[in-house]
Amino acid sequence: MLTLLASAPWMVMSMTAAMDNPVAASVTYCHYTPAFTPAALRMGDECFIPAKLAGRIGWACTVRGDNASVIVDGRRVDTFVRRIGTDPYIALRTVAASIGAVTEWGSDTNLRVFSKLYKISAIGRGLEVRGTLPVKSNIFAVKSPHRVVVDVMGARIDKASLPTTEGNVRYSQFNDNTVRVVVQVDAPPILTASAMPAKLLTSVAWKGGSSVSLDALPSGQAVKPVVSSIAKPAVGLPSPTVSVGVLILAKDTVKESLITILVSGVAPQQLSAKRDDAGVYWVGLPNARVASAAMGEISGVSIRSASFVERPGGGVNLRMELKRPMGVKVSSTTDNISIRIVEPKSAGGTLASKTIVVDAGHGGSDGGAKFGGLREKDFTLAIAKMVAEELTENGTTVVVTRDDDRFIGLNERPKVANRSDADFFISIHINSNTRSNSQSGTFTYYHRDNADCKLLAECIQAEIAKVSGLPNRGIRSDRKEAPANGFAVLRGSQMPAVLVEVAYINNATDRGLLQTWEFKKRVADAIVRGMRTYIGEQQED
Ligand SMILES: [Zn+2]
C-alpha cells in the first residue's frame, strides 16, 4: 500500500479566501456521476465532498478528528478534514491530484475527475493500458487495415507527462473524456478481454493470422486515430455483446450496499441473482464480456468478495460471496447494472431480540396426514415444542399457536403471528402422498415469490439438509401447490413465513426417523440455526 500526503499548506490557504460562498456542485468521476446528498460543494477551486459519501466514488474514507485517511484503489492518501456544519468534508481535487488523477471544472459546478493514462503496452498479441483511476473501456476491431481499437473512457492524456509506451501503439485524446488507443494487426483479430483481477488496468488480447505486425509509428507519438470504418461491426466479435467493466461500490452500509457495474453496449434487461447451495450469489450476464479488468474484485461491509467470472461458453457471471444472507435485487439502465444488496426483513440483531411464532400443523379434530395409527398432528407438535424450547434457551420471545392437541383454524394461525408483531412465522408439517414409499425427504415452502420468505426458506432448508439424513428436496413456492393464493398460513402472515414439510409419513425410512427423538431434535435445531443464519447473527465456534 502506497501512502501519499495530500495536504500542502498553499492549497489550504488558497481555498480559505473563498470559503465564504460554497456552491453546490456535482462530480463526474471517470465515467460515473454519483448523487451526493448532502451535495458536494465548490469552494474556490476546490470541491469538497461529505466524507461519509466517499464510498460513492469507491473511496474508503476514515475520519479522525481534523484528519482523514482515504483509500483509493489500494493507495492511501492522508488529508485534512473541513467541517461544514457538523459534517466532515474532504477535498476531492486535492486527494485526486495526489494519486495522479486529472481534475477540472467542466462547468462552474461540475467537477470532472479523469484517470491519467501513464502506460500503454502492445507486446505480442496483447495490449495493456494503465491509468491512475479505474476506467471504462470499449474494445473493438476494425478492418482495412485490421486494427484493435480501445476507447478508454473517463481518461486523459496529460501533455506534460505523456504515457510511456511499449510496442507500436498509437493513441490520442479522442474527445474530452476518451483516449483512443489503436494497434494495427495483420489479420482479423478475435478479441478476448482479460479477466485478470488487476486494478487500474485495461487489458485485451487477440488472436488471428499467423503473426501480428504492428505499424511503425514512433512510440509515444500522439496521432489522430483512424475512425473511418469503426461503425461497421467488427469481424470475429461475438454479437450482440455488452462490455462490462468497472465494479463500483456506490453505497456500503450494514443495511444496504449498492454495486454499480458500468457497461458499454446495451445492458441486458431482466437480470436476477441466484443463491446457490453454498450461499454464493450469481448474476448471469449473457452476451457479455469483461472489457476492462479494472477493479476486478471489490469487498465491503456485507460483501466478502464480488468479481466477474467468464463463462466457458461465452458470457460473464458476477460472483458474489456475502458475509451473511441478504436480499439481492438487480436492475439495469442503458449504461449500468445496479446490484442492490439489502438486509432482509426481520434480519439483524440476535435471536434473543426476536419474537418468533412456531406453528405446529393441524391438531384436535384435524389429524393431518396419517399412517396406521400415526398422526401428522402429533409429530408436528413434538417438533414445534423442540423448536420453541431451543429458541427460548436462546432468549427468543416465543409464541406458539398451540401447545397441546387442539384444533386451530388455518386463518387463525397467521393472525396469532400478526397480533404478536412477530419477526418470523415457522409452520411445521409432515408430508404424505398417494403412493407409499414413492417419495422421501424435506421441502420448505415460501409464499409466492416473496424474496424474504424465499431467503428464510433457503436458510432453513440448507440447515435441515445437513443433518436430516433424508433427501434434500429444496425450497418451493406455495403457488406450486396452491396456484391461486398460496397457502393460507403463509399468505396471512405479515412477517417472513415458511412452512417446513419435514418428512413423508407414508415412507418407511422417513417414518422410522420421525419416531425417534434424535431425528426430531436434529431437525428442530436445524430450523433454529437456519433462522440464525438469516438474521446474520454471529455464531460461536
Ligand atoms: Zn400438514
Residues whose N, C-alpha, C, O or C-beta is under 5 A from the ligand:
A	BS01	ZN	G361 G368 H429 I430
